[in-house]
């Protein structure tokens, strides 16, 4: 790729890195925030859940808005909103202020991330160049989360408010560079005429209710009737959304895309894989801090080995995809994840770090194999005018996956009575999720749905003749 192509990619990767460290740093800082602001357990949980609600609730709308209103416009505008509300979170003096700031920050990420992903899929030629860009993008996302754990632990030592101020500095730098590098659409930007307002409202309402219902499962059997009622309302709005889209002259979502087998398999696979990862990480963190008494910083360094995927995703994974094909590499990632999480099932009260290390290392390897190729599969073969929508669907799946994974392990842990037995029981959920994902991925291999892109070294390093045209600002 040209220097300009790499520069653009680094800016876009910077935003997904920003989103990753933002989530990870907050996860480490929540105990300090709860103590300083005097938050209840429920309010402290909402500091995390509010972001997930905003993100999952509006990602589908955010992806389509990038197609209809302009990818550059959505990316830059919502990056600025992310910057502002992250900073406001750092000035919060009450729980409701912080929860509100986190919700809006999640909404900003819901518009910003699909726009960034669709800029990649429309700015880089389909094939080796785009695949390399997507694998680098996926590796950066994982690296942001892994490094965010360590950075969050360090910053919390100086005060939890720095967990919110640090992303502001990075976001401001990215925004200044992005103003020069992010390309305009190759065709005239759409004005939004014929924007499907009914579809937008029903989609956002359905996603918010479904995400809220999933988050409520963290409470276990307590309040189950309310949880089921919320989910039923979300499904009802989802049915209304489909009915609106069938009748809309210019639908928000072309329903035909939802019948594309490769896209559905990729989105479902991403939901299960990311959900299992976040569920396992959540259980491992609680085990180390609550049962073993490790500090947040010690925990962060212990989990850092999972960040190996940030190195392997853009280096090893392209070679494996070139040799074995996208679908087989995804399946390999799921199988490796099954082994990784299963090794942690007999966790003991005084396990050494050496006993935990194989699971942590294999988890990072599995992420390197599965996440990037799933990103390619979720957008491969989709028309350029629907790349934002495809990116939004994929990002929606990952956000719902994180909510499902954390809620599942929390609910099982509580039902099992907590303690070591609760942790062991909760670990069954990530194993089950990746096992199901392996079945879905195996179906993709059998169907031959994923083609094998040419990612040989000479093609990866070569510049496409029309790259300069596609990357003209």
C-alpha positions as CSV (number, residue, x, y, z in Angstrom):
1,X,0.0,0.0,0.0
2,X,1.1,3.6,-0.5
3,X,2.2,5.9,2.3
4,X,-1.2,7.7,2.2
5,X,-3.0,4.4,2.3
6,X,-1.1,3.3,5.4
7,X,-1.6,6.7,7.0
8,X,-5.3,6.5,6.6
9,X,-5.3,3.0,8.0
10,X,-3.4,4.1,11.0
11,X,-5.9,6.8,11.7
12,X,-8.9,4.4,11.4
13,X,-7.1,1.8,13.5
14,X,-6.4,4.6,16.1
15,X,-10.2,5.0,16.6
16,X,-10.8,1.3,17.2
17,X,-7.8,1.3,19.5
18,X,-9.4,4.2,21.3
19,X,-12.7,2.4,21.7
20,X,-10.9,-0.7,23.0
21,X,-8.8,1.0,25.6
22,X,-11.8,3.1,26.7
23,X,-13.8,0.0,27.6
24,X,-10.8,-1.9,29.1
25,X,-9.6,1.0,31.3
26,X,-13.0,1.6,32.7
27,X,-13.4,-2.1,33.6
28,X,-10.3,-1.8,35.8
29,X,-11.3,1.5,37.3
30,X,-14.9,0.7,38.3
31,X,-14.0,-0.3,41.9
32,X,-12.2,3.0,42.5
33,X,-15.1,5.0,40.9
34,X,-17.6,3.2,43.1
35,X,-15.7,4.0,46.2
36,X,-15.0,7.6,45.4
37,X,-18.6,8.5,44.3
38,X,-20.3,6.3,46.8
39,X,-22.2,4.3,44.2
40,X,-24.4,1.3,45.0
41,X,-23.6,-2.0,43.3
42,X,-26.4,-1.5,40.8
43,X,-25.2,2.0,39.9
44,X,-21.6,0.8,39.5
45,X,-22.9,-2.0,37.1
46,X,-24.8,0.7,35.1
47,X,-21.5,2.6,34.6
48,X,-20.5,-0.3,32.3
49,X,-24.0,-1.3,31.1
50,X,-24.9,2.2,29.9
51,X,-22.1,2.2,27.3
52,X,-23.2,-1.3,26.1
53,X,-26.8,-0.1,25.8
54,X,-25.8,3.0,23.8
55,X,-23.4,1.0,21.6
56,X,-25.6,-2.0,20.9
57,X,-28.8,0.1,20.6
58,X,-27.6,2.4,17.8
59,X,-24.9,0.5,15.9
60,X,-27.3,-0.8,13.2
61,X,-28.6,2.7,12.7
62,X,-25.1,4.1,12.8
63,X,-23.9,1.7,10.1
64,X,-26.7,2.7,7.7
65,X,-26.3,6.4,8.5
66,X,-22.8,6.1,7.2
67,X,-24.1,4.9,3.8
68,X,-26.9,7.4,3.6
69,X,-25.4,10.6,5.1
70,X,-21.7,10.1,4.3
71,X,-19.0,8.0,5.9
72,X,-16.6,10.9,6.5
73,X,-19.3,13.1,8.0
74,X,-20.5,10.4,10.4
75,X,-16.9,9.4,11.3
76,X,-15.6,12.9,12.1
77,X,-18.8,14.1,13.7
78,X,-19.2,11.3,16.1
79,X,-15.5,11.1,16.9
80,X,-15.9,14.7,18.2
81,X,-18.9,13.6,20.3
82,X,-16.9,10.7,21.7
83,X,-14.1,13.1,22.7
84,X,-16.5,15.6,24.4
85,X,-18.5,13.1,26.5
86,X,-15.4,11.0,27.5
87,X,-14.1,14.3,28.9
88,X,-17.4,15.0,30.7
89,X,-17.3,11.6,32.3
90,X,-14.0,12.6,33.9
91,X,-15.7,15.6,35.5
92,X,-18.7,13.7,36.9
93,X,-19.5,14.2,40.6
94,X,-22.6,12.1,40.7
95,X,-23.4,8.6,39.5
96,X,-26.2,9.7,37.1
97,X,-23.8,12.2,35.4
98,X,-21.2,9.4,34.7
99,X,-23.9,7.0,33.5
100,X,-25.3,9.6,31.1
101,X,-21.9,10.4,29.8
102,X,-21.2,6.7,29.2
103,X,-24.4,6.2,27.4
104,X,-23.8,9.0,25.0
105,X,-20.2,7.8,24.5
106,X,-21.6,4.4,23.6
107,X,-23.9,6.0,21.1
108,X,-21.0,7.9,19.6
109,X,-19.0,4.7,19.2
110,X,-22.1,3.1,17.6
111,X,-21.9,5.7,14.7
112,X,-18.1,6.1,14.6
113,X,-17.0,2.4,14.5
114,X,-19.2,1.2,11.6
115,X,-18.2,4.4,9.7
116,X,-14.5,3.6,10.2
117,X,-15.0,0.0,9.1
118,X,-16.9,1.0,6.0
119,X,-14.3,3.6,5.1
120,X,-11.8,0.7,5.0
121,X,-14.0,-1.5,3.0
122,X,-14.7,1.2,0.4
123,X,-11.2,2.8,0.3
124,X,-9.2,-0.3,-0.2
125,X,-9.6,-2.6,-3.2
126,X,-11.4,-5.8,-2.5
127,X,-8.9,-8.7,-2.2
128,X,-5.4,-8.7,-0.7
129,X,-5.2,-5.0,0.1
130,X,-8.6,-4.8,1.9
131,X,-8.1,-8.1,3.7
132,X,-4.7,-6.9,5.0
133,X,-6.3,-3.6,6.2
134,X,-9.1,-5.4,8.0
135,X,-6.7,-7.8,9.7
136,X,-4.6,-4.9,10.9
137,X,-7.8,-3.2,12.1
138,X,-9.0,-6.3,14.0
139,X,-5.6,-6.8,15.6
140,X,-5.5,-3.1,16.7
141,X,-8.9,-3.5,18.3
142,X,-7.8,-6.5,20.3
143,X,-4.5,-4.8,21.2
144,X,-6.4,-1.8,22.5
145,X,-8.4,-3.9,24.9
146,X,-5.4,-5.8,26.1
147,X,-3.2,-2.7,26.6
148,X,-6.2,-0.9,28.1
149,X,-6.2,-3.2,31.0
150,X,-2.6,-2.3,31.9
151,X,-3.0,1.4,31.1
152,X,-6.2,1.5,33.2
153,X,-4.4,-0.1,36.1
154,X,-1.6,2.4,35.9
155,X,-3.8,5.5,35.5
156,X,-6.1,4.4,38.3
157,X,-3.1,4.7,40.6
158,X,-3.1,8.4,39.9
159,X,-6.9,8.8,40.0
160,X,-9.8,7.2,38.2
161,X,-10.6,10.5,36.3
162,X,-7.5,10.0,34.2
163,X,-9.2,6.9,32.7
164,X,-11.6,9.4,31.0
165,X,-9.1,12.2,30.3
166,X,-6.5,10.1,28.5
167,X,-8.9,9.0,25.7
168,X,-9.7,12.7,25.1
169,X,-6.0,13.4,24.3
170,X,-5.8,10.5,21.9
171,X,-9.2,11.4,20.3
172,X,-8.2,15.0,19.7
173,X,-5.0,13.9,18.0
174,X,-6.9,11.5,15.8
175,X,-9.5,14.1,14.9
176,X,-6.9,16.6,13.7
177,X,-5.2,14.0,11.5
178,X,-8.4,12.5,10.2
179,X,-9.6,15.9,8.9
180,X,-6.8,15.7,6.4
181,X,-6.7,12.0,5.6
182,X,-10.2,10.6,5.7
183,X,-11.5,10.5,2.1
184,X,-14.8,11.8,0.8
185,X,-17.1,9.5,-1.0
186,X,-16.2,8.6,-4.5
187,X,-19.7,9.6,-5.5
188,X,-21.8,12.6,-4.3
189,X,-22.7,12.2,-0.7
190,X,-26.3,11.4,-0.1
191,X,-28.4,14.2,1.5
192,X,-30.6,11.8,3.5
193,X,-33.7,12.3,1.3
194,X,-36.1,9.5,1.8
195,X,-34.4,8.5,5.1
196,X,-36.5,5.8,6.7
197,X,-37.5,7.4,10.0
198,X,-39.9,4.7,10.9
199,X,-37.3,2.0,10.4
200,X,-34.7,4.0,12.3
201,X,-37.0,4.5,15.4
202,X,-38.2,0.9,15.5
203,X,-34.7,-0.5,15.0
204,X,-33.2,1.7,17.7
205,X,-36.1,0.9,20.1
206,X,-35.8,-2.9,19.4
207,X,-32.0,-2.9,19.9
208,X,-32.2,-0.8,23.1
209,X,-34.8,-3.1,24.6
210,X,-33.1,-6.3,23.6
211,X,-29.7,-5.0,24.9
212,X,-31.4,-3.9,28.2
213,X,-33.1,-7.3,28.5
214,X,-29.8,-9.1,28.0
215,X,-28.0,-6.9,30.6
216,X,-30.8,-7.6,33.1
217,X,-29.9,-11.3,33.0
218,X,-26.9,-10.4,35.2
219,X,-29.4,-10.3,38.1
220,X,-30.1,-14.1,37.6
221,X,-33.6,-15.3,38.6
222,X,-34.3,-12.1,40.5
223,X,-36.6,-9.9,38.4
224,X,-36.9,-12.6,35.7
225,X,-40.5,-11.6,34.8
226,X,-39.5,-8.0,34.1
227,X,-36.5,-9.2,32.1
228,X,-38.7,-11.5,29.9
229,X,-41.2,-8.7,29.4
230,X,-38.4,-6.3,28.2
231,X,-37.2,-9.0,25.8
232,X,-40.7,-9.6,24.5
233,X,-41.2,-5.9,23.9
234,X,-37.9,-5.8,22.1
235,X,-38.9,-8.7,19.9
236,X,-42.3,-7.0,19.2
237,X,-40.5,-3.9,18.1
238,X,-38.2,-6.0,16.0
239,X,-41.3,-7.5,14.2
240,X,-42.6,-3.9,13.7
241,X,-39.2,-3.0,12.2
242,X,-39.4,-5.8,9.6
243,X,-43.0,-4.8,8.8
244,X,-41.9,-1.2,8.2
245,X,-39.0,-2.2,6.1
246,X,-41.1,-4.3,3.8
247,X,-43.3,-1.4,3.0
248,X,-40.7,1.4,3.0
249,X,-39.8,3.0,-0.4
250,X,-36.3,3.5,0.7
251,X,-35.8,1.0,3.6
252,X,-33.1,1.6,6.3
253,X,-32.1,-2.1,5.9
254,X,-32.5,-4.1,2.7
255,X,-33.8,-7.3,4.1
256,X,-32.2,-9.3,1.4
257,X,-28.8,-8.7,3.0
258,X,-30.1,-10.6,6.1
259,X,-30.6,-13.6,3.9
260,X,-27.0,-13.7,2.7
261,X,-25.6,-16.9,4.3
262,X,-22.0,-15.8,4.6
263,X,-22.9,-12.5,6.3
264,X,-25.3,-14.2,8.8
265,X,-22.7,-16.9,9.7
266,X,-20.0,-14.2,10.2
267,X,-22.3,-12.1,12.4
268,X,-23.4,-15.1,14.5
269,X,-19.9,-16.3,14.8
270,X,-18.7,-12.9,15.9
271,X,-21.5,-12.7,18.5
272,X,-20.5,-16.1,19.9
273,X,-16.8,-15.6,19.8
274,X,-16.7,-12.1,21.3
275,X,-19.3,-13.1,23.9
276,X,-17.2,-16.0,25.0
277,X,-14.1,-13.8,25.2
278,X,-15.6,-11.1,27.3
279,X,-17.4,-13.7,29.5
280,X,-14.1,-15.5,30.1
281,X,-12.2,-12.3,30.7
282,X,-14.8,-11.1,33.2
283,X,-14.7,-14.4,35.1
284,X,-10.9,-14.4,35.1
285,X,-10.7,-10.9,36.4
286,X,-13.2,-11.6,39.3
287,X,-11.3,-14.8,40.1
288,X,-8.0,-13.0,40.4
289,X,-9.2,-10.0,42.3
290,X,-12.0,-11.3,44.5
291,X,-10.9,-14.8,45.2
292,X,-7.1,-14.5,45.0
293,X,-6.8,-10.9,46.2
294,X,-4.7,-9.6,43.3
295,X,-4.6,-5.9,42.7
296,X,-6.0,-4.4,39.6
297,X,-2.5,-3.7,38.2
298,X,-1.4,-7.3,38.9
299,X,-4.5,-8.6,37.2
300,X,-3.9,-6.4,34.2
301,X,-0.3,-7.6,33.7
302,X,-1.4,-11.2,34.2
303,X,-4.0,-10.9,31.3
304,X,-1.6,-9.0,29.1
305,X,-0.4,-12.2,27.4
306,X,-3.8,-12.3,25.7
307,X,-2.7,-9.2,23.7
308,X,-0.5,-11.5,21.6
309,X,-3.2,-11.3,19.0
310,X,-2.3,-7.7,18.3
311,X,1.0,-9.0,16.9
312,X,-0.2,-12.1,15.2
313,X,-3.4,-10.8,13.6
314,X,-1.6,-8.7,11.0
315,X,1.4,-11.0,10.5
316,X,0.5,-14.7,11.0
317,X,-3.2,-14.7,10.2
318,X,-2.9,-13.4,6.6
319,X,-0.5,-16.2,5.7
320,X,-2.8,-18.8,7.2
321,X,-5.8,-17.4,5.3
322,X,-3.8,-17.4,2.1
323,X,-2.9,-21.1,2.6
324,X,-6.0,-22.6,4.2
325,X,-8.8,-20.2,3.4
326,X,-10.9,-17.8,5.5
327,X,-13.5,-20.3,6.7
328,X,-10.9,-22.9,7.9
329,X,-8.9,-20.3,9.8
330,X,-12.1,-19.1,11.5
331,X,-12.9,-22.7,12.5
332,X,-9.4,-23.2,13.8
333,X,-9.8,-20.1,16.0
334,X,-13.0,-21.5,17.5
335,X,-11.5,-24.9,18.1
336,X,-8.5,-23.3,19.8
337,X,-10.8,-21.2,22.0
338,X,-12.8,-24.4,23.1
339,X,-9.5,-25.9,24.2
340,X,-8.3,-22.7,25.9
341,X,-11.5,-22.2,28.0
342,X,-11.8,-25.9,28.8
343,X,-8.3,-25.9,30.3
344,X,-9.5,-23.3,32.8
345,X,-12.6,-25.3,34.0
346,X,-10.8,-27.1,36.9
347,X,-9.4,-23.8,38.2
348,X,-8.3,-24.1,41.8
349,X,-8.2,-21.8,44.8
350,X,-4.4,-21.4,44.6
351,X,-3.5,-22.0,41.0
352,X,-0.1,-20.7,40.0
353,X,0.2,-18.3,37.1
354,X,2.0,-21.0,35.2
355,X,-1.1,-23.1,35.4
356,X,-3.2,-20.2,34.0
357,X,-0.7,-19.3,31.3
358,X,-1.7,-21.9,28.6
359,X,-5.3,-20.7,28.7
360,X,-4.4,-17.0,28.5
361,X,-1.9,-17.6,25.6
362,X,-4.3,-19.9,23.6
363,X,-7.1,-17.3,24.1
364,X,-4.9,-14.7,22.4
365,X,-4.0,-17.1,19.6
366,X,-7.6,-18.0,19.1
367,X,-8.6,-14.3,18.9
368,X,-5.9,-13.7,16.3
369,X,-7.2,-16.5,14.1
370,X,-10.9,-15.9,14.3
371,X,-11.7,-12.2,14.8
372,X,-10.0,-10.7,11.7
373,X,-11.3,-13.3,9.3
374,X,-14.8,-12.9,10.8
375,X,-14.5,-9.2,10.0
376,X,-13.6,-10.0,6.4
377,X,-16.4,-12.5,6.0
378,X,-19.0,-10.1,7.4
379,X,-18.3,-7.5,4.7
380,X,-17.0,-9.6,1.8
381,X,-19.1,-9.6,-1.3
382,X,-21.4,-6.8,-0.1
383,X,-22.1,-3.9,-2.5
384,X,-20.3,-0.6,-1.8
385,X,-23.5,1.3,-1.0
386,X,-24.3,-1.2,1.7
387,X,-20.8,-1.5,3.3
388,X,-21.9,0.7,6.2
389,X,-24.9,-1.5,6.8
390,X,-22.8,-4.7,6.7
391,X,-20.3,-3.1,9.1
392,X,-23.1,-2.0,11.4
393,X,-24.5,-5.5,11.5
394,X,-21.1,-7.0,12.4
395,X,-20.5,-4.4,15.1
396,X,-24.0,-4.9,16.5
397,X,-23.3,-8.6,16.7
398,X,-20.1,-8.1,18.6
399,X,-21.7,-5.7,21.1
400,X,-24.6,-8.0,21.7
401,X,-22.1,-10.8,22.1
402,X,-20.2,-8.9,24.8
403,X,-23.5,-8.2,26.6
404,X,-24.6,-11.9,26.3
405,X,-21.2,-13.2,27.5
406,X,-20.9,-11.0,30.6
407,X,-24.6,-11.5,31.5
408,X,-24.4,-15.3,31.1
409,X,-21.4,-15.8,33.3
410,X,-22.7,-13.4,35.9
411,X,-26.1,-15.1,36.1
412,X,-24.5,-18.6,36.3
413,X,-22.0,-17.5,38.9
414,X,-24.9,-16.1,41.0
415,X,-27.1,-19.2,40.6
416,X,-24.2,-21.5,41.5
417,X,-23.8,-19.6,44.8
418,X,-20.7,-17.7,44.0
419,X,-17.2,-18.5,45.3
420,X,-14.9,-21.0,43.5
421,X,-17.8,-23.3,42.5
422,X,-19.6,-20.3,41.0
423,X,-16.5,-19.4,38.9
424,X,-16.2,-23.0,37.7
425,X,-19.8,-23.1,36.7
426,X,-19.7,-19.7,35.0
427,X,-16.7,-20.9,32.9
428,X,-19.0,-23.4,31.2
429,X,-20.8,-20.5,29.4
430,X,-17.8,-19.4,27.3
431,X,-17.0,-23.1,26.5
432,X,-20.6,-23.6,25.3
433,X,-20.6,-20.4,23.2
434,X,-17.4,-21.2,21.3
435,X,-18.5,-24.8,20.8
436,X,-21.7,-23.6,19.2
437,X,-19.6,-21.1,17.1
438,X,-17.4,-24.0,16.0
439,X,-20.5,-25.7,14.7
440,X,-21.6,-22.6,12.8
441,X,-18.1,-22.2,11.3
442,X,-17.9,-25.8,10.3
443,X,-21.2,-25.2,8.3
444,X,-19.4,-22.4,6.5
445,X,-16.5,-24.6,5.6
446,X,-18.8,-27.3,4.3
447,X,-20.8,-24.9,2.2
448,X,-17.7,-23.4,0.7
449,X,-19.2,-20.0,1.5
450,X,-15.9,-18.2,2.2
451,X,-13.5,-17.9,-0.8
452,X,-9.7,-17.9,-0.2
453,X,-8.3,-14.4,-0.8
454,X,-4.9,-14.0,-2.3
455,X,-2.7,-12.8,0.6
456,X,0.7,-13.9,-0.6
457,X,3.5,-11.7,0.4
458,X,4.1,-10.2,-3.0
459,X,0.4,-9.3,-3.3
460,X,0.1,-8.0,0.2
461,X,2.9,-5.6,-0.3
462,X,1.9,-4.6,-3.8
463,X,0.0,-1.4,-4.5
464,X,-3.2,-1.6,-6.6
465,X,-3.2,0.6,-9.6
466,X,-6.4,2.4,-8.5
467,X,-5.4,2.8,-4.9
468,X,-4.5,6.4,-5.4
469,X,-7.9,7.1,-7.0
470,X,-9.8,5.4,-4.2
471,X,-7.8,7.2,-1.5
472,X,-8.1,10.7,-2.9
473,X,-9.4,13.1,-0.3
